[in-house]
């Protein structure tokens, strides 16, 4: 399962993502896709985001059962604290 949260992106990009994922709220996408599709979608989002920002959360092995990625978010960083993913706000 993946959760993709986007800010300040084009409606065209959001429309393309709805081919693969549900958008229960503006800029929030959820779905269950393969790892290959997840990677391709994330690459597309990062390439077309311009001045926007995004966060990808997806299922992964580990204590929390998820992994996170950020793109274009300047006031937050992901920190691995003894195997736990935390978000540090600057």
ABEGO torsion letter per residue (X at the ends): XBBBBBBGBBAAAAAAAAAABBBABBGBBBEBBBAAAAAAAAAAAAAAAEABBBBBBBBBBEAAGBBBBBBGBAABBBBBBGGBBBBBBX
